[in-house]
Amino acid sequence: MIVDPDFVTHWKTKALANAIGGMGPALQAMLLLWGHCQARKAWQFQLTPLRLAGICGFEGRAQVLWDAMMELPLIQPVPGELGWYEVHQWAEKNGQLIRNWANNYGGQWSPKGGPPKGEPKGEPKGEPKGEPKGEPKGEPKGEPKGEPIGYDRKGEDRIRTPKTPKGALDLEFPAQWSQARQETMQRWIAYKAECRKRYKPSSWSLLCTRLSVLADNELDACVNESISQGWQGLFPERFAGSTTSPVFPQKKERGGGGFFEPELTPRAEIEHPAPKGYEAAWAEMFDIPCPPWAGMMPEHQQRIRQKLDLKKEGGPDHA
């Protein structure tokens, strides 16, 4: 494994030390992560904050380490492969080591470990002596020895993780979403996959509508809160209009000494008032809780208005 001479004084090492609480934990995290790549003969892995903290031997909050390594970046998402992350620049620094691994596999090696699928396991050395006599009897039984097993390529140390639910890769993000917003939701989808849950296209569309009331940093805080608490859903209403902390109604004292909870009305609902009875119309059309009017997608608002107009006219309800 190749490590640069300025590894200890490199600005990324210093930045990581500032983020996670000291140079000792930072050096340990980097060396263990790069050593993990050499031991597994791979540099792309399925990662979550908890798995990354385990690989790096980090005893603090896993999300703190994850955020720091993603920002620097020391790890980065693999384009087009949900839940897979690459150790940044490991392959560039250890190119000769990778070529040594690939010598017996036609010069090819997968970043996830082992030769690419379908590649022959090495080339025969020298010319065959004579012709084979007879036909081979039967088919070889079992799998060939030495074949990489699992995503960590170590059969004795295999981490069994749930497969990505079918349909998860078919989810589409709204066109106006930023790259940071999409990466935040990819972490949430990966977390749901670990819980053996998946979104259907209809429920995914409604979730995107509910999340439209959040800014990018508010969405990141909302996802982090649900993952850290082990929740199965997101609660954007707690973060709408805030920076990174949940919003709770503030208790105010009234003249008699009692307390009451004031209603919080989003600014968007004041500027664009919701039609009367939209909650009931939503309940007739969908099987999930009704989001705030200001958080609905325009096509859902239009369908509800059409349904309410038909009810006022006394015509048939086809909305």
TORKOLBA-273040 format. One line per 5 residues: number of its first residue (from 0); their letters; for each residue x, y, z of N, C-alpha, C. Coordinates in steps of 0.1 Angstrom, whole numbers, plus 5000, padded with zeros to 4 digits. Layout:
BEGIN
NUM) A) X,Y,Z,X,Y,Z,X,Y,Z  ...
This chain:
BEGIN
0) MIVDP) 5008,4988,5000,5000,5000,5000,5009,5012,5000  5006,5022,4991,5014,5034,4989,5008,5045,4997  5015,5052,5006,5011,5064,5013,5020,5075,5010  5015,5087,5007,5024,5098,5004,5032,5103,5016  5044,5108,5014,5053,5112,5025,5046,5123,5033
5) DFVTH) 5038,5132,5027,5032,5143,5034,5018,5139,5040  5016,5126,5041,5003,5121,5046,4999,5128,5059  5008,5129,5069,5005,5134,5082,5002,5149,5082  5009,5156,5073,5008,5171,5073,4999,5175,5061  4993,5166,5054,4984,5170,5043,4972,5177,5049
10) WKTKA) 4966,5187,5041,4955,5195,5046,4943,5187,5049  4941,5176,5041,4929,5168,5043,4930,5161,5056  4942,5156,5060,4944,5149,5073,4941,5159,5084  4946,5171,5083,4944,5181,5093,4929,5185,5094  4922,5186,5083,4908,5189,5083,4900,5178,5090
15) LANAI) 4904,5166,5086,4896,5154,5093,4899,5154,5108  4911,5157,5112,4914,5158,5126,4906,5168,5133  4904,5180,5127,4896,5190,5133,4881,5186,5134  4877,5179,5124,4863,5175,5124,4859,5164,5134  4868,5154,5136,4864,5143,5144,4871,5142,5158
20) GGMGP) 4879,5153,5161,4884,5154,5175,4898,5150,5177  4907,5152,5168,4921,5150,5171,4929,5143,5159  4942,5145,5159,4950,5139,5149,4951,5124,5151  4951,5119,5163,4951,5104,5165,4940,5097,5159  4927,5100,5162,4916,5094,5155,4916,5095,5140
25) ALQAM) 4921,5107,5135,4922,5109,5120,4932,5100,5113  4944,5099,5119,4954,5090,5113,4949,5075,5114  4943,5072,5125,4938,5058,5126,4928,5055,5116  4918,5064,5114,4907,5062,5104,4913,5061,5090  4922,5070,5086,4927,5069,5073,4935,5056,5070
30) LLLWG) 4944,5052,5079,4952,5040,5078,4944,5028,5077  4934,5027,5086,4925,5015,5086,4917,5014,5074  4912,5026,5069,4904,5026,5057,4912,5021,5045  4924,5026,5043,4933,5022,5032,4937,5008,5034  4940,5004,5046,4944,4990,5048,4932,4981,5045
35) HCQAR) 4920,4985,5048,4908,4977,5044,4908,4974,5029  4911,4985,5021,4911,4983,5007,4921,4972,5003  4933,4973,5008,4944,4963,5005,4940,4949,5009  4934,4948,5021,4930,4934,5026,4919,4928,5018  4910,4937,5013,4898,4931,5005,4901,4931,4990
40) KAWQF) 4913,4937,4987,4916,4938,4972,4905,4945,4965  4900,4956,4970,4890,4964,4964,4890,4978,4969  4884,4987,4962,4883,5001,4967,4870,5007,4965  4860,4999,4962,4846,5003,4962,4838,4994,4971  4830,4999,4980,4823,4991,4990,4808,4997,4991
45) QLTPL) 4800,4988,4996,4786,4993,5001,4788,4998,5015  4786,5011,5017,4789,5017,5030,4777,5025,5035  4776,5025,5049,4767,5034,5056,4776,5040,5067  4771,5051,5074,4779,5057,5084,4784,5047,5095  4775,5038,5099,4780,5028,5109,4790,5019,5104
50) RLAGI) 4789,5014,5092,4799,5005,5086,4813,5012,5085  4812,5025,5080,4824,5033,5078,4831,5035,5092  4823,5038,5102,4829,5040,5115,4836,5027,5120  4830,5015,5117,4835,5002,5121,4849,5000,5114  4849,5002,5101,4861,5000,5094,4873,5009,5099
55) CGFEG) 4869,5022,5102,4879,5031,5106,4882,5031,5121  4876,5022,5129,4878,5021,5143,4874,5034,5150  4864,5041,5145,4860,5054,5151,4850,5052,5162  4852,5057,5174,4843,5055,5185,4834,5067,5188  4835,5077,5180,4825,5088,5182,4813,5086,5174
60) RAQVL) 4806,5097,5171,4793,5096,5163,4796,5093,5149  4790,5082,5144,4793,5077,5131,4790,5088,5120  4779,5096,5122,4775,5105,5112,4785,5117,5111  4792,5120,5122,4802,5130,5121,4814,5126,5112  4819,5114,5114,4829,5109,5105,4825,5108,5091
65) WDAMM) 4812,5103,5089,4807,5102,5075,4806,5116,5068  4801,5126,5075,4800,5139,5069,4813,5145,5065  4823,5143,5074,4836,5148,5072,4843,5142,5060  4842,5128,5059,4849,5121,5048,4842,5124,5034  4829,5126,5035,4821,5129,5022,4825,5143,5018
70) ELPLI) 4827,5153,5027,4829,5167,5023,4843,5169,5018  4854,5161,5023,4867,5165,5020,4871,5163,5005  4868,5154,4996,4862,5141,5000,4873,5130,5002  4871,5121,5011,4879,5109,5013,4872,5097,5008  4859,5098,5007,4850,5088,5000,4841,5095,4992
75) QPVPG) 4836,5089,4981,4827,5095,4972,4817,5085,4966  4805,5089,4962,4795,5079,4957,4800,5074,4943  4797,5062,4940,4800,5056,4927,4788,5060,4918  4791,5067,4907,4780,5071,4898,4771,5060,4893  4758,5061,4895,4749,5051,4889,4748,5038,4897
80) ELGWY) 4754,5037,4909,4754,5025,4917,4750,5029,4931  4737,5028,4934,4731,5032,4947,4737,5025,4959  4742,5032,4969,4747,5026,4981,4762,5022,4980  4768,5024,4968,4783,5020,4967,4791,5033,4967  4802,5032,4974,4811,5044,4976,4826,5039,4973
85) EVHQW) 4833,5049,4968,4847,5046,4964,4857,5054,4973  4868,5047,4977,4878,5054,4985,4886,5063,4976  4886,5075,4978,4891,5085,4969,4906,5084,4967  4910,5082,4954,4924,5082,4949,4932,5070,4954  4925,5060,4960,4932,5048,4964,4938,5041,4952
90) AEKNG) 4930,5039,4941,4934,5032,4930,4945,5039,4922  4945,5053,4922,4956,5060,4915,4969,5058,4923  4969,5058,4936,4981,5057,4944,4987,5043,4944  4978,5033,4941,4982,5019,4942,4980,5011,4929  4983,5018,4918,4981,5012,4905,4989,4999,4903
95) QLIRN) 5002,4999,4907,5011,4988,4906,5006,4976,4913  5000,4978,4925,4995,4967,4933,4983,4961,4927  4974,4969,4921,4963,4964,4913,4967,4956,4901  4977,4961,4894,4982,4953,4883,4988,4940,4887  4994,4939,4898,4999,4926,4903,4987,4916,4906
100) WANNY) 4977,4922,4911,4965,4913,4914,4959,4908,4901  4960,4916,4890,4953,4913,4878,4962,4904,4869  4974,4901,4872,4983,4894,4863,4978,4881,4859  4971,4874,4868,4966,4860,4864,4951,4861,4859  4946,4873,4856,4932,4874,4852,4931,4882,4839
105) GGQWS) 4941,4881,4830,4940,4888,4817,4942,4903,4819  4948,4907,4829,4951,4921,4831,4939,4929,4836  4928,4923,4840,4916,4930,4844,4914,4927,4859  4909,4938,4866,4905,4937,4880,4894,4946,4883  4884,4941,4890,4872,4950,4893,4875,4958,4906
110) PKGGP) 4870,4971,4906,4872,4979,4918,4864,4974,4930  4855,4965,4928,4848,4958,4939,4855,4945,4943  4866,4942,4937,4874,4930,4941,4872,4919,4931  4883,4912,4928,4882,4901,4919,4882,4905,4904  4883,4895,4895,4882,4899,4881,4868,4902,4877
115) PKGEP) 4866,4910,4866,4853,4913,4862,4845,4901,4858  4832,4901,4860,4824,4889,4858,4825,4885,4843  4826,4872,4841,4828,4867,4828,4842,4866,4823  4852,4871,4830,4866,4871,4825,4871,4857,4829  4880,4852,4820,4886,4839,4824,4896,4840,4835
120) KGEPK) 4897,4830,4843,4906,4831,4855,4920,4827,4851  4927,4837,4845,4941,4835,4841,4943,4829,4827  4954,4829,4822,4958,4823,4809,4967,4811,4812  4965,4801,4804,4974,4789,4806,4988,4792,4802  4997,4788,4810,5012,4790,4808,5018,4779,4800
125) GEPKG) 5025,4783,4789,5031,4773,4781,5021,4766,4771  5026,4757,4763,5018,4750,4754,5013,4737,4760  5001,4732,4757,4996,4720,4762,5004,4708,4756  5007,4698,4764,5015,4687,4759,5005,4676,4754  5006,4673,4742,4997,4663,4736,4983,4667,4735
130) EPKGE) 4974,4658,4731,4960,4661,4730,4953,4654,4742  4942,4660,4746,4934,4654,4757,4928,4641,4752  4929,4631,4761,4923,4618,4757,4909,4616,4763  4900,4613,4754,4886,4611,4758,4879,4624,4761  4867,4623,4765,4859,4634,4769,4859,4635,4784
135) PKGEP) 4858,4647,4790,4857,4648,4804,4844,4642,4809  4845,4635,4820,4833,4628,4826,4826,4638,4836  4814,4640,4832,4806,4648,4841,4809,4663,4841  4803,4671,4849,4806,4685,4851,4812,4688,4864  4821,4698,4865,4827,4701,4878,4816,4705,4888
140) KGEPK) 4818,4700,4900,4808,4702,4911,4813,4714,4919  4803,4722,4924,4806,4733,4933,4812,4745,4925  4815,4755,4933,4821,4767,4927,4837,4766,4927  4843,4772,4918,4858,4772,4917,4864,4778,4930  4874,4772,4935,4880,4777,4947,4887,4791,4945
145) GEPIG) 4887,4800,4954,4893,4812,4953,4885,4823,4947  4872,4820,4943,4863,4830,4937,4859,4840,4948  4860,4853,4946,4856,4863,4956,4842,4861,4961  4839,4862,4973,4825,4860,4979,4821,4872,4985  4809,4877,4981,4803,4889,4988,4810,4901,4984
150) YDRKG) 4804,4912,4988,4810,4925,4984,4823,4928,4991  4826,4922,5002,4839,4925,5009,4849,4915,5005  4845,4905,4996,4854,4895,4990,4862,4887,5000  4856,4885,5012,4863,4877,5023,4852,4868,5028  4852,4855,5025,4841,4846,5029,4841,4845,5044
155) EDRIR) 4853,4845,5051,4852,4843,5065,4849,4856,5073  4848,4867,5065,4845,4880,5072,4833,4887,5065  4824,4879,5059,4814,4884,5051,4803,4891,5059  4800,4903,5055,4789,4911,5062,4776,4909,5054  4767,4902,5060,4754,4899,5053,4745,4911,5054
160) TPKTP) 4742,4917,5042,4734,4929,5042,4722,4926,5033  4711,4933,5036,4699,4930,5027,4701,4936,5013  4696,4929,5004,4697,4933,4990,4689,4946,4988  4694,4954,4978,4686,4966,4975,4672,4962,4970  4662,4967,4975,4648,4963,4971,4646,4966,4956
165) KGALD) 4638,4957,4950,4635,4958,4936,4627,4971,4934  4631,4978,4924,4624,4991,4921,4631,5003,4926  4641,5001,4936,4647,5013,4942,4655,5021,4932  4661,5014,4922,4669,5021,4912,4661,5028,4902  4648,5025,4901,4639,5031,4891,4633,5045,4896
170) LEFPA) 4636,5048,4909,4631,5061,4914,4638,5073,4907  4630,5083,4903,4635,5094,4897,4634,5106,4906  4644,5115,4906,4644,5127,4914,4637,5138,4906  4630,5148,4912,4625,5159,4905,4637,5166,4897  4634,5172,4886,4644,5178,4877,4651,5190,4884
175) QWSQA) 4643,5197,4893,4648,5209,4899,4657,5206,4911  4658,5194,4915,4666,5191,4927,4681,5192,4924  4688,5198,4934,4703,5199,4933,4710,5186,4935  4723,5186,4932,4731,5173,4934,4732,5170,4949  4733,5180,4957,4734,5178,4972,4721,5172,4977
180) RQETM) 4710,5177,4972,4697,5171,4976,4695,5157,4972  4699,5153,4960,4698,5140,4955,4707,5130,4964  4719,5135,4967,4728,5126,4975,4722,5124,4989  4716,5134,4995,4709,5133,5008,4699,5122,5007  4690,5122,4996,4680,5112,4995,4685,5099,4992
185) QRWIA) 4697,5098,4985,4703,5085,4982,4707,5078,4996  4712,5086,5005,4715,5080,5019,4702,5075,5025  4691,5082,5023,4678,5078,5030,4673,5065,5023  4674,5064,5010,4670,5052,5002,4679,5040,5007  4692,5042,5008,4701,5032,5012,4697,5027,5027
190) YKAEC) 4694,5036,5035,4689,5033,5049,4676,5025,5049  4667,5029,5040,4654,5021,5039,4657,5007,5034  4667,5006,5025,4670,4993,5019,4675,4984,5030  4683,4989,5039,4688,4981,5051,4677,4976,5059  4666,4984,5060,4654,4980,5068,4644,4971,5060
195) RKRYK) 4649,4967,5047,4641,4959,5038,4628,4966,5035  4628,4979,5032,4617,4987,5028,4620,4993,5014  4610,4996,5006,4612,5002,4994,4600,5011,4991  4602,5021,4982,4592,5030,4978,4586,5026,4964  4573,5027,4963,4566,5025,4951,4566,5039,4944
200) PSSWS) 4565,5039,4930,4565,5052,4923,4555,5062,4929  4543,5058,4932,4533,5067,4937,4536,5073,4950  4541,5064,4960,4544,5069,4973,4557,5078,4972  4566,5075,4963,4578,5083,4961,4575,5097,4956  4565,5098,4947,4561,5111,4942,4555,5119,4952
205) LLCTR) 4547,5113,4961,4541,5121,4972,4551,5125,4982  4561,5116,4985,4571,5120,4994,4579,5132,4989  4582,5132,4976,4590,5144,4970,4581,5157,4972  4568,5155,4971,4560,5167,4972,4561,5172,4987  4560,5163,4996,4561,5168,5010,4574,5174,5013
210) LSVLA) 4585,5169,5007,4598,5174,5010,4601,5187,5003  4592,5191,4994,4595,5204,4986,4595,5216,4995  4589,5215,5007,4589,5227,5016,4603,5229,5023  4612,5220,5021,4625,5220,5028,4636,5225,5019  4645,5234,5025,4657,5238,5018,4667,5226,5018
215) DNELD) 4678,5226,5011,4687,5215,5010,4693,5212,5024  4697,5222,5032,4702,5220,5045,4692,5215,5055  4679,5219,5053,4668,5214,5062,4665,5199,5059  4666,5196,5046,4663,5182,5042,4674,5173,5048  4687,5177,5047,4698,5170,5053,4696,5168,5068
220) ACVNE) 4692,5178,5075,4689,5177,5089,4678,5167,5092  4667,5168,5083,4656,5159,5085,4660,5144,5083  4667,5141,5073,4672,5128,5070,4681,5123,5082  4690,5131,5086,4700,5127,5097,4692,5124,5110  4682,5132,5113,4674,5130,5125,4667,5116,5124
225) SISQG) 4660,5113,5113,4653,5100,5112,4662,5088,5113  4674,5089,5106,4683,5078,5106,4689,5076,5120  4693,5087,5127,4699,5086,5140,4689,5080,5150  4676,5083,5148,4666,5078,5158,4661,5065,5154  4665,5060,5142,4660,5047,5138,4645,5047,5133
230) WQGLF) 4641,5059,5129,4627,5060,5124,4625,5055,5110  4613,5051,5106,4610,5046,5093,4605,5056,5084  4602,5068,5088,4597,5079,5080,4604,5092,5082  4601,5102,5073,4607,5115,5074,4596,5125,5079  4599,5135,5086,4590,5144,5092,4594,5159,5088
235) PERFA) 4591,5163,5076,4596,5176,5071,4589,5187,5079  4577,5185,5084,4570,5196,5091,4579,5201,5103  4587,5193,5109,4595,5197,5120,4607,5206,5116  4610,5206,5104,4622,5213,5100,4619,5224,5090  4607,5225,5085,4604,5236,5075,4606,5250,5081
240) GSTTS) 4613,5258,5074,4615,5271,5078,4626,5273,5088  4633,5262,5093,4644,5262,5102,4657,5262,5095  4668,5261,5102,4681,5259,5096,4685,5245,5097  4689,5240,5109,4692,5226,5110,4686,5219,5122  4678,5227,5130,4672,5221,5142,4656,5220,5140
245) PVFPQ) 4650,5210,5146,4636,5208,5145,4628,5220,5151  4617,5223,5145,4609,5235,5150,4597,5229,5158  4596,5234,5170,4585,5230,5179,4577,5243,5182  4564,5242,5184,4556,5254,5189,4561,5259,5202  4562,5272,5204,4566,5278,5217,4554,5281,5225
250) KKERG) 4555,5277,5238,4544,5279,5247,4544,5294,5252  4532,5301,5251,4531,5315,5255,4521,5315,5267  4524,5325,5276,4516,5326,5288,4504,5335,5285  4492,5332,5289,4481,5341,5287,4478,5347,5301  4469,5356,5301,4467,5364,5313,4463,5356,5325
255) GGGFF) 4456,5346,5323,4451,5338,5335,4462,5329,5341  4474,5329,5336,4484,5320,5341,4485,5307,5334  4475,5303,5325,4476,5291,5318,4485,5292,5306  4486,5281,5299,4494,5280,5287,4486,5275,5275  4489,5280,5263,4482,5274,5251,4493,5273,5240
260) EPELT) 4490,5264,5231,4499,5261,5220,4494,5269,5208  4502,5280,5203,4498,5287,5191,4499,5279,5178  4490,5281,5169,4491,5274,5156,4502,5281,5147  4510,5273,5141,4520,5278,5132,4515,5277,5117  4513,5288,5110,4508,5288,5096,4520,5291,5087
265) PRAEI) 4524,5281,5078,4534,5284,5069,4532,5296,5060  4542,5304,5057,4540,5316,5049,4534,5313,5036  4538,5302,5029,4532,5298,5016,4517,5297,5017  4511,5292,5028,4497,5290,5029,4490,5303,5031  4497,5313,5037,4491,5326,5038,4490,5333,5024
270) EHPAP) 4501,5332,5016,4501,5338,5003,4492,5330,4993  4491,5317,4995,4483,5309,4986,4473,5301,4994  4462,5306,4999,4453,5299,5008,4448,5286,5002  4447,5276,5010,4442,5263,5005,4427,5263,5004  4421,5256,4994,4406,5256,4993,4400,5248,5004
275) KGYEA) 4389,5252,5008,4382,5246,5019,4378,5231,5016  4381,5222,5025,4377,5208,5023,4388,5200,5015  4400,5206,5013,4410,5199,5005,4415,5186,5012  4415,5186,5026,4419,5175,5033,4410,5163,5031  4397,5165,5031,4387,5154,5028,4388,5149,5014
280) AWAEM) 4390,5158,5005,4392,5154,4991,4405,5145,4989  4415,5149,4996,4428,5141,4996,4425,5127,5001  4418,5126,5012,4416,5114,5019,4408,5104,5010  4399,5110,5001,4391,5101,4992,4400,5096,4980  4410,5104,4977,4418,5101,4965,4431,5093,4968
285) FDIPC) 4437,5094,4980,4449,5088,4984,4448,5081,4997  4457,5071,4999,4458,5063,5011,4468,5067,5021  4474,5079,5019,4485,5083,5029,4480,5097,5035  4486,5101,5046,4482,5113,5053,4484,5125,5044  4475,5135,5045,4474,5146,5037,4486,5156,5041
290) PPWAG) 4494,5160,5031,4505,5170,5034,4499,5184,5034  4506,5194,5039,4502,5208,5038,4499,5212,5024  4489,5221,5022,4486,5225,5008,4498,5231,5001  4506,5239,5008,4518,5245,5002,4528,5235,4998  4528,5223,5004,4538,5213,5001,4534,5204,4990
295) MMPEH) 4522,5205,4984,4518,5195,4974,4524,5199,4960  4525,5189,4952,4530,5191,4938,4518,5198,4931  4521,5206,4921,4510,5214,4914,4500,5204,4908  4504,5193,4902,4494,5184,4896,4484,5178,4906  4489,5176,4919,4480,5171,4929,4470,5183,4934
300) QQRIR) 4475,5195,4934,4466,5206,4938,4455,5208,4927  4459,5206,4914,4450,5208,4903,4439,5197,4904  4443,5185,4907,4433,5174,4908,4423,5176,4919  4428,5181,4930,4419,5184,4942,4410,5195,4939  4415,5206,4932,4406,5217,4928,4395,5212,4919
305) QKLDL) 4398,5204,4909,4388,5198,4900,4378,5190,4908  4382,5182,4917,4373,5174,4925,4363,5183,4933  4369,5193,4939,4360,5202,4947,4351,5210,4939  4355,5214,4927,4346,5222,4917,4335,5213,4913  4338,5200,4910,4327,5191,4906,4317,5189,4917
310) KKEGG) 4322,5188,4930,4312,5187,4941,4303,5199,4942  4309,5211,4940,4301,5223,4941,4290,5224,4930  4294,5219,4918,4284,5219,4907,4274,5208,4907  4277,5198,4916,4267,5187,4918,4268,5177,4907  4279,5177,4899,4281,5168,4888,4288,5155,4893
315) PDHA) 4290,5145,4883,4297,5133,4887,4311,5135,4891  4316,5128,4900,4330,5129,4906,4339,5120,4899  4347,5126,4890,4357,5117,4882,4371,5121,4885  4374,5130,4895,4387,5135,4898,4396,5124,4903
